Amino acid sequence: MLEKLKSNLQEVRARGGQLFVFADESVDIDTQEDIRVMTLPHVHEALAPLLYTLPLQLLSYHVAVLKGTDVDQPRNLAKSVTVE
């Protein structure tokens, strides 16, 4: 999955997107000028999805608020959840 993720990151970079990557400290992702890597401590595999999701949810919420998006009425939610 890491290689697929890196490929997706390259697609976002190619389209001029800013990348903020939250990664376990054991994952090897190169920090570059347009990629900001936030290193998170290594935790037990069973807890990782819970603990690593929290910073992403907070980032998403604050970015939406800064953009003036109504966070209680997200547009196209079903599409973003069901399409890979």
Backbone atoms as SQL, in Angstrom:
CREATE TABLE atoms (id INTEGER PRIMARY KEY, chain TEXT, resi INTEGER, resn TEXT, atom TEXT, x REAL, y REAL, z REAL);
INSERT INTO atoms VALUES
  (1, 'A', 1, 'MET', 'N', 0.812, -1.204, 0.000),
  (2, 'A', 1, 'MET', 'CA', 0.000, 0.000, 0.000),
  (3, 'A', 1, 'MET', 'C', 0.856, 1.268, 0.000),
  (4, 'A', 2, 'LEU', 'N', 2.063, 1.194, 0.565),
  (5, 'A', 2, 'LEU', 'CA', 2.899, 2.385, 0.630),
  (6, 'A', 2, 'LEU', 'C', 3.272, 2.879, -0.764),
  (7, 'A', 3, 'GLU', 'N', 3.557, 1.964, -1.678),
  (8, 'A', 3, 'GLU', 'CA', 3.916, 2.367, -3.043),
  (9, 'A', 3, 'GLU', 'C', 2.726, 3.021, -3.746),
  (10, 'A', 4, 'LYS', 'N', 1.518, 2.508, -3.521),
  (11, 'A', 4, 'LYS', 'CA', 0.318, 3.112, -4.105),
  (12, 'A', 4, 'LYS', 'C', 0.106, 4.514, -3.533),
  (13, 'A', 5, 'LEU', 'N', 0.348, 4.659, -2.237),
  (14, 'A', 5, 'LEU', 'CA', 0.224, 5.962, -1.601),
  (15, 'A', 5, 'LEU', 'C', 1.221, 6.952, -2.187),
  (16, 'A', 6, 'LYS', 'N', 2.469, 6.510, -2.357),
  (17, 'A', 6, 'LYS', 'CA', 3.485, 7.389, -2.934),
  (18, 'A', 6, 'LYS', 'C', 3.111, 7.810, -4.354),
  (19, 'A', 7, 'SER', 'N', 2.510, 6.900, -5.100),
  (20, 'A', 7, 'SER', 'CA', 2.051, 7.229, -6.450),
  (21, 'A', 7, 'SER', 'C', 0.959, 8.293, -6.404),
  (22, 'A', 8, 'ASN', 'N', 0.034, 8.155, -5.461),
  (23, 'A', 8, 'ASN', 'CA', -1.031, 9.155, -5.308),
  (24, 'A', 8, 'ASN', 'C', -0.466, 10.515, -4.899),
  (25, 'A', 9, 'LEU', 'N', 0.545, 10.503, -4.057),
  (26, 'A', 9, 'LEU', 'CA', 1.180, 11.756, -3.659),
  (27, 'A', 9, 'LEU', 'C', 1.817, 12.452, -4.865),
  (28, 'A', 10, 'GLN', 'N', 2.438, 11.673, -5.731),
  (29, 'A', 10, 'GLN', 'CA', 3.048, 12.246, -6.928),
  (30, 'A', 10, 'GLN', 'C', 1.997, 12.861, -7.856),
  (31, 'A', 11, 'GLU', 'N', 0.826, 12.234, -7.935),
  (32, 'A', 11, 'GLU', 'CA', -0.262, 12.797, -8.747),
  (33, 'A', 11, 'GLU', 'C', -0.705, 14.149, -8.210),
  (34, 'A', 12, 'VAL', 'N', -0.830, 14.250, -6.908),
  (35, 'A', 12, 'VAL', 'CA', -1.229, 15.518, -6.290),
  (36, 'A', 12, 'VAL', 'C', -0.162, 16.571, -6.527),
  (37, 'A', 13, 'ARG', 'N', 1.099, 16.196, -6.381),
  (38, 'A', 13, 'ARG', 'CA', 2.206, 17.130, -6.647),
  (39, 'A', 13, 'ARG', 'C', 2.189, 17.620, -8.087),
  (40, 'A', 14, 'ALA', 'N', 1.929, 16.707, -9.013),
  (41, 'A', 14, 'ALA', 'CA', 1.926, 17.068, -10.433),
  (42, 'A', 14, 'ALA', 'C', 0.831, 18.080, -10.752),
  (43, 'A', 15, 'ARG', 'N', -0.235, 18.067, -9.962),
  (44, 'A', 15, 'ARG', 'CA', -1.340, 19.009, -10.173),
  (45, 'A', 15, 'ARG', 'C', -1.188, 20.278, -9.340),
  (46, 'A', 16, 'GLY', 'N', -0.025, 20.437, -8.694),
  (47, 'A', 16, 'GLY', 'CA', 0.255, 21.659, -7.952),
  (48, 'A', 16, 'GLY', 'C', -0.306, 21.688, -6.537),
  (49, 'A', 17, 'GLY', 'N', -0.684, 20.534, -6.005),
  (50, 'A', 17, 'GLY', 'CA', -1.241, 20.485, -4.657),
  (51, 'A', 17, 'GLY', 'C', -0.172, 20.561, -3.587),
  (52, 'A', 18, 'GLN', 'N', -0.565, 21.084, -2.427),
  (53, 'A', 18, 'GLN', 'CA', 0.326, 21.100, -1.277),
  (54, 'A', 18, 'GLN', 'C', 0.149, 19.788, -0.526),
  (55, 'A', 19, 'LEU', 'N', 1.251, 19.179, -0.158),
  (56, 'A', 19, 'LEU', 'CA', 1.181, 17.885, 0.516),
  (57, 'A', 19, 'LEU', 'C', 1.568, 18.012, 1.981),
  (58, 'A', 20, 'PHE', 'N', 0.678, 17.560, 2.834),
  (59, 'A', 20, 'PHE', 'CA', 0.930, 17.430, 4.258),
  (60, 'A', 20, 'PHE', 'C', 0.759, 15.949, 4.567),
  (61, 'A', 21, 'VAL', 'N', 1.855, 15.279, 4.872),
  (62, 'A', 21, 'VAL', 'CA', 1.839, 13.834, 5.068),
  (63, 'A', 21, 'VAL', 'C', 2.020, 13.531, 6.553),
  (64, 'A', 22, 'PHE', 'N', 1.068, 12.797, 7.110),
  (65, 'A', 22, 'PHE', 'CA', 1.183, 12.304, 8.472),
  (66, 'A', 22, 'PHE', 'C', 1.658, 10.862, 8.368),
  (67, 'A', 23, 'ALA', 'N', 2.834, 10.570, 8.934),
  (68, 'A', 23, 'ALA', 'CA', 3.416, 9.236, 8.748),
  (69, 'A', 23, 'ALA', 'C', 4.024, 8.724, 10.043),
  (70, 'A', 24, 'ASP', 'N', 3.966, 7.418, 10.191),
  (71, 'A', 24, 'ASP', 'CA', 4.648, 6.740, 11.288),
  (72, 'A', 24, 'ASP', 'C', 6.146, 7.001, 11.137),
  (73, 'A', 25, 'GLU', 'N', 6.843, 7.122, 12.256),
  (74, 'A', 25, 'GLU', 'CA', 8.262, 7.434, 12.200),
  (75, 'A', 25, 'GLU', 'C', 9.092, 6.365, 11.489),
  (76, 'A', 26, 'SER', 'N', 8.545, 5.165, 11.330),
  (77, 'A', 26, 'SER', 'CA', 9.285, 4.099, 10.654),
  (78, 'A', 26, 'SER', 'C', 9.102, 4.118, 9.131),
  (79, 'A', 27, 'VAL', 'N', 8.185, 4.930, 8.626),
  (80, 'A', 27, 'VAL', 'CA', 7.921, 5.005, 7.183),
  (81, 'A', 27, 'VAL', 'C', 8.925, 5.954, 6.535),
  (82, 'A', 28, 'ASP', 'N', 9.455, 5.537, 5.389),
  (83, 'A', 28, 'ASP', 'CA', 10.457, 6.334, 4.686),
  (84, 'A', 28, 'ASP', 'C', 9.794, 7.160, 3.581),
  (85, 'A', 29, 'ILE', 'N', 9.479, 8.414, 3.916),
  (86, 'A', 29, 'ILE', 'CA', 8.950, 9.336, 2.916),
  (87, 'A', 29, 'ILE', 'C', 9.887, 10.536, 2.900),
  (88, 'A', 30, 'ASP', 'N', 10.414, 10.844, 1.718),
  (89, 'A', 30, 'ASP', 'CA', 11.376, 11.931, 1.590),
  (90, 'A', 30, 'ASP', 'C', 10.701, 13.280, 1.795),
  (91, 'A', 31, 'THR', 'N', 11.289, 14.093, 2.677),
  (92, 'A', 31, 'THR', 'CA', 10.823, 15.456, 2.864),
  (93, 'A', 31, 'THR', 'C', 11.433, 16.303, 1.751),
  (94, 'A', 32, 'GLN', 'N', 10.569, 16.960, 1.011),
  (95, 'A', 32, 'GLN', 'CA', 11.020, 17.842, -0.059),
  (96, 'A', 32, 'GLN', 'C', 10.402, 19.209, 0.169),
  (97, 'A', 33, 'GLU', 'N', 10.761, 20.161, -0.680),
  (98, 'A', 33, 'GLU', 'CA', 10.297, 21.534, -0.503),
  (99, 'A', 33, 'GLU', 'C', 8.775, 21.635, -0.461),
  (100, 'A', 34, 'ASP', 'N', 8.087, 20.886, -1.306),
  (101, 'A', 34, 'ASP', 'CA', 6.631, 20.987, -1.377),
  (102, 'A', 34, 'ASP', 'C', 5.907, 19.843, -0.664),
  (103, 'A', 35, 'ILE', 'N', 6.652, 19.072, 0.127),
  (104, 'A', 35, 'ILE', 'CA', 6.045, 17.994, 0.919),
  (105, 'A', 35, 'ILE', 'C', 6.395, 18.225, 2.383),
  (106, 'A', 36, 'ARG', 'N', 5.377, 18.385, 3.200),
  (107, 'A', 36, 'ARG', 'CA', 5.601, 18.532, 4.643),
  (108, 'A', 36, 'ARG', 'C', 5.219, 17.220, 5.312),
  (109, 'A', 37, 'VAL', 'N', 6.189, 16.603, 5.953),
  (110, 'A', 37, 'VAL', 'CA', 5.955, 15.319, 6.615),
  (111, 'A', 37, 'VAL', 'C', 5.858, 15.550, 8.119),
  (112, 'A', 38, 'MET', 'N', 4.709, 15.180, 8.687),
  (113, 'A', 38, 'MET', 'CA', 4.513, 15.234, 10.132),
  (114, 'A', 38, 'MET', 'C', 4.728, 13.814, 10.652),
  (115, 'A', 39, 'THR', 'N', 5.783, 13.631, 11.414),
  (116, 'A', 39, 'THR', 'CA', 6.113, 12.308, 11.925),
  (117, 'A', 39, 'THR', 'C', 5.331, 12.042, 13.205),
  (118, 'A', 40, 'LEU', 'N', 4.649, 10.928, 13.225),
  (119, 'A', 40, 'LEU', 'CA', 3.877, 10.521, 14.391),
  (120, 'A', 40, 'LEU', 'C', 4.587, 9.349, 15.062),
  (121, 'A', 41, 'PRO', 'N', 4.474, 9.239, 16.368),
  (122, 'A', 41, 'PRO', 'CA', 5.155, 8.144, 17.060),
  (123, 'A', 41, 'PRO', 'C', 4.577, 6.789, 16.681),
  (124, 'A', 42, 'HIS', 'N', 5.413, 5.785, 16.731),
  (125, 'A', 42, 'HIS', 'CA', 4.970, 4.427, 16.425),
  (126, 'A', 42, 'HIS', 'C', 4.115, 3.917, 17.576),
  (127, 'A', 43, 'VAL', 'N', 2.960, 3.356, 17.239),
  (128, 'A', 43, 'VAL', 'CA', 2.066, 2.789, 18.247),
  (129, 'A', 43, 'VAL', 'C', 1.682, 1.378, 17.819),
  (130, 'A', 44, 'HIS', 'N', 1.050, 0.652, 18.715),
  (131, 'A', 44, 'HIS', 'CA', 0.605, -0.708, 18.418),
  (132, 'A', 44, 'HIS', 'C', -0.316, -0.683, 17.199),
  (133, 'A', 45, 'GLU', 'N', -0.199, -1.702, 16.372),
  (134, 'A', 45, 'GLU', 'CA', -0.953, -1.788, 15.118),
  (135, 'A', 45, 'GLU', 'C', -2.465, -1.645, 15.318),
  (136, 'A', 46, 'ALA', 'N', -2.989, -2.159, 16.417),
  (137, 'A', 46, 'ALA', 'CA', -4.429, -2.089, 16.668),
  (138, 'A', 46, 'ALA', 'C', -4.893, -0.668, 16.987),
  (139, 'A', 47, 'LEU', 'N', -4.020, 0.152, 17.556),
  (140, 'A', 47, 'LEU', 'CA', -4.379, 1.525, 17.926),
  (141, 'A', 47, 'LEU', 'C', -4.098, 2.537, 16.822),
  (142, 'A', 48, 'ALA', 'N', -3.249, 2.188, 15.889),
  (143, 'A', 48, 'ALA', 'CA', -2.806, 3.127, 14.858),
  (144, 'A', 48, 'ALA', 'C', -3.957, 3.791, 14.098),
  (145, 'A', 49, 'PRO', 'N', -4.958, 3.068, 13.612),
  (146, 'A', 49, 'PRO', 'CA', -6.027, 3.747, 12.865),
  (147, 'A', 49, 'PRO', 'C', -6.756, 4.803, 13.688),
  (148, 'A', 50, 'LEU', 'N', -6.944, 4.540, 14.961),
  (149, 'A', 50, 'LEU', 'CA', -7.622, 5.521, 15.814),
  (150, 'A', 50, 'LEU', 'C', -6.761, 6.747, 16.072),
  (151, 'A', 51, 'LEU', 'N', -5.517, 6.529, 16.459),
  (152, 'A', 51, 'LEU', 'CA', -4.654, 7.646, 16.823),
  (153, 'A', 51, 'LEU', 'C', -4.189, 8.459, 15.627),
  (154, 'A', 52, 'TYR', 'N', -3.986, 7.817, 14.489),
  (155, 'A', 52, 'TYR', 'CA', -3.496, 8.546, 13.327),
  (156, 'A', 52, 'TYR', 'C', -4.611, 9.292, 12.601),
  (157, 'A', 53, 'THR', 'N', -5.849, 8.908, 12.841),
  (158, 'A', 53, 'THR', 'CA', -6.975, 9.579, 12.195),
  (159, 'A', 53, 'THR', 'C', -7.274, 10.935, 12.839),
  (160, 'A', 54, 'LEU', 'N', -7.027, 11.054, 14.126),
  (161, 'A', 54, 'LEU', 'CA', -7.358, 12.291, 14.835),
  (162, 'A', 54, 'LEU', 'C', -6.696, 13.542, 14.238),
  (163, 'A', 55, 'PRO', 'N', -5.376, 13.554, 14.004),
  (164, 'A', 55, 'PRO', 'CA', -4.786, 14.765, 13.413),
  (165, 'A', 55, 'PRO', 'C', -5.332, 15.062, 12.018),
  (166, 'A', 56, 'LEU', 'N', -5.651, 14.035, 11.251),
  (167, 'A', 56, 'LEU', 'CA', -6.202, 14.254, 9.907),
  (168, 'A', 56, 'LEU', 'C', -7.592, 14.866, 9.974),
  (169, 'A', 57, 'GLN', 'N', -8.409, 14.396, 10.911),
  (170, 'A', 57, 'GLN', 'CA', -9.751, 14.955, 11.077),
  (171, 'A', 57, 'GLN', 'C', -9.666, 16.421, 11.498),
  (172, 'A', 58, 'LEU', 'N', -8.756, 16.721, 12.422),
  (173, 'A', 58, 'LEU', 'CA', -8.606, 18.104, 12.864),
  (174, 'A', 58, 'LEU', 'C', -8.097, 18.997, 11.738),
  (175, 'A', 59, 'LEU', 'N', -7.146, 18.507, 10.963),
  (176, 'A', 59, 'LEU', 'CA', -6.652, 19.276, 9.823),
  (177, 'A', 59, 'LEU', 'C', -7.781, 19.537, 8.831),
  (178, 'A', 60, 'SER', 'N', -8.556, 18.521, 8.513),
  (179, 'A', 60, 'SER', 'CA', -9.660, 18.665, 7.567),
  (180, 'A', 60, 'SER', 'C', -10.678, 19.676, 8.056),
  (181, 'A', 61, 'TYR', 'N', -11.007, 19.589, 9.318),
  (182, 'A', 61, 'TYR', 'CA', -11.989, 20.510, 9.898),
  (183, 'A', 61, 'TYR', 'C', -11.498, 21.953, 9.806),
  (184, 'A', 62, 'HIS', 'N', -10.257, 22.203, 10.239),
  (185, 'A', 62, 'HIS', 'CA', -9.749, 23.573, 10.263),
  (186, 'A', 62, 'HIS', 'C', -9.548, 24.147, 8.859),
  (187, 'A', 63, 'VAL', 'N', -9.144, 23.329, 7.920),
  (188, 'A', 63, 'VAL', 'CA', -9.018, 23.801, 6.535),
  (189, 'A', 63, 'VAL', 'C', -10.392, 24.170, 5.977),
  (190, 'A', 64, 'ALA', 'N', -11.390, 23.345, 6.256),
  (191, 'A', 64, 'ALA', 'CA', -12.749, 23.632, 5.787),
  (192, 'A', 64, 'ALA', 'C', -13.268, 24.923, 6.396),
  (193, 'A', 65, 'VAL', 'N', -13.030, 25.134, 7.670),
  (194, 'A', 65, 'VAL', 'CA', -13.479, 26.369, 8.324),
  (195, 'A', 65, 'VAL', 'C', -12.769, 27.573, 7.718),
  (196, 'A', 66, 'LEU', 'N', -11.457, 27.465, 7.497),
  (197, 'A', 66, 'LEU', 'CA', -10.711, 28.576, 6.887),
  (198, 'A', 66, 'LEU', 'C', -11.217, 28.909, 5.489),
  (199, 'A', 67, 'LYS', 'N', -11.636, 27.876, 4.747),
  (200, 'A', 67, 'LYS', 'CA', -12.154, 28.100, 3.396),
  (201, 'A', 67, 'LYS', 'C', -13.595, 28.598, 3.396),
  (202, 'A', 68, 'GLY', 'N', -14.237, 28.601, 4.562),
  (203, 'A', 68, 'GLY', 'CA', -15.622, 29.045, 4.640),
  (204, 'A', 68, 'GLY', 'C', -16.623, 27.971, 4.259),
  (205, 'A', 69, 'THR', 'N', -16.204, 26.736, 4.259),
  (206, 'A', 69, 'THR', 'CA', -17.083, 25.622, 3.902),
  (207, 'A', 69, 'THR', 'C', -17.964, 25.264, 5.093),
  (208, 'A', 70, 'ASP', 'N', -19.225, 24.954, 4.818),
  (209, 'A', 70, 'ASP', 'CA', -20.131, 24.513, 5.868),
  (210, 'A', 70, 'ASP', 'C', -19.775, 23.068, 6.207),
  (211, 'A', 71, 'VAL', 'N', -19.136, 22.863, 7.337),
  (212, 'A', 71, 'VAL', 'CA', -18.648, 21.530, 7.696),
  (213, 'A', 71, 'VAL', 'C', -19.776, 20.576, 8.060),
  (214, 'A', 72, 'ASP', 'N', -20.982, 21.097, 8.289),
  (215, 'A', 72, 'ASP', 'CA', -22.118, 20.234, 8.616),
  (216, 'A', 72, 'ASP', 'C', -22.892, 19.789, 7.385),
  (217, 'A', 73, 'GLN', 'N', -22.593, 20.338, 6.226),
  (218, 'A', 73, 'GLN', 'CA', -23.285, 19.979, 4.990),
  (219, 'A', 73, 'GLN', 'C', -22.271, 19.749, 3.868),
  (220, 'A', 74, 'PRO', 'N', -21.415, 18.729, 3.994),
  (221, 'A', 74, 'PRO', 'CA', -20.426, 18.515, 2.929),
  (222, 'A', 74, 'PRO', 'C', -21.085, 18.074, 1.624),
  (223, 'A', 75, 'ARG', 'N', -20.646, 18.690, 0.542),
  (224, 'A', 75, 'ARG', 'CA', -21.179, 18.394, -0.782),
  (225, 'A', 75, 'ARG', 'C', -20.555, 17.107, -1.309),
  (226, 'A', 76, 'ASN', 'N', -21.327, 16.291, -1.991),
  (227, 'A', 76, 'ASN', 'CA', -20.857, 15.059, -2.632),
  (228, 'A', 76, 'ASN', 'C', -20.213, 14.070, -1.664),
  (229, 'A', 77, 'LEU', 'N', -20.695, 14.017, -0.445),
  (230, 'A', 77, 'LEU', 'CA', -20.097, 13.128, 0.547),
  (231, 'A', 77, 'LEU', 'C', -20.175, 11.670, 0.104),
  (232, 'A', 78, 'ALA', 'N', -21.321, 11.240, -0.397),
  (233, 'A', 78, 'ALA', 'CA', -21.480, 9.844, -0.795),
  (234, 'A', 78, 'ALA', 'C', -20.483, 9.488, -1.899),
  (235, 'A', 79, 'LYS', 'N', -20.277, 10.368, -2.847),
  (236, 'A', 79, 'LYS', 'CA', -19.348, 10.100, -3.933),
  (237, 'A', 79, 'LYS', 'C', -17.915, 9.969, -3.406),
  (238, 'A', 80, 'SER', 'N', -17.501, 10.844, -2.519),
  (239, 'A', 80, 'SER', 'CA', -16.132, 10.788, -2.032),
  (240, 'A', 80, 'SER', 'C', -15.887, 9.567, -1.167),
  (241, 'A', 81, 'VAL', 'N', -16.913, 9.035, -0.561),
  (242, 'A', 81, 'VAL', 'CA', -16.756, 7.860, 0.289),
  (243, 'A', 81, 'VAL', 'C', -16.732, 6.585, -0.539),
  (244, 'A', 82, 'THR', 'N', -17.499, 6.525, -1.617),
  (245, 'A', 82, 'THR', 'CA', -17.653, 5.276, -2.365),
  (246, 'A', 82, 'THR', 'C', -16.697, 5.124, -3.532),
  (247, 'A', 83, 'VAL', 'N', -16.095, 6.206, -4.037),
  (248, 'A', 83, 'VAL', 'CA', -15.220, 6.136, -5.201),
  (249, 'A', 83, 'VAL', 'C', -13.773, 6.028, -4.732),
  (250, 'A', 84, 'GLU', 'N', -13.037, 5.047, -5.257),
  (251, 'A', 84, 'GLU', 'CA', -11.622, 4.901, -4.882),
  (252, 'A', 84, 'GLU', 'C', -10.769, 5.816, -5.701);
